[in-house]
């Protein structure tokens, strides 16, 4: 079950503050759909249309990272999203209970499955793994075009 820890809308923050969303789960019953909805909603608050490519790419990245966390490390985990004040960069951090770093598999168009992390690495400007005391955190940075006002 996903338990939102913080969901701050732009009217609750100073104008120059980033938009943030965080959620945590205790078991493998977290919802990937809820994670996609969270990033979509956050990007709408930042001025990005949900049907435009930046939002679609962000939803795919969040889906893949959360799905991997649930598949390979059932147990406590979390999602943290942050959009910079200029709405041009999204930071996605997914934590899980496994200390084992993810492995990007070689691209093979004939293989069924195993393409998620490859896609994430292609869409994101930076992807890193941070070792934690109780597992790891995957951090992805996705540049967004500035929204049209």
SULVENDA-V466976 format. One line per field, one symbol per residue. ss: DSSP state (H for helix, E for strand, L for the rest). burial: b if it has 24 or more other C-alpha atoms within 12 Angstrom, else e. A space follows every 10 residues. Layout:
ss=???
burial=???
//
This chain:
ss=LEEEEEEELH HHLLLLLLEE EEEEELLLLL LHHHHHHHHH HHHHHLLLLL LLHHHHHHHH HHHHHHHHHH HHLLLLEEEE EEELLLLLEE EEEEEELLLL LLLLLLLLLL LLLLLHHHHH HHHLLEEEEE EELLEEEEEE EEELLLLLL
burial=ebeeeebbeb eeeeeeebbb bbbbbeebeb bbebbbebbb bbbbbbbbbb eeebbbbbbb bbbbbbbbbb ebbebbbbbb bbbbbbbbbb bbbbbbbbee bbeeeeeeee eeeebbbbbb bebbeebbbe eeeebbbbbb bbbbbeeee
//
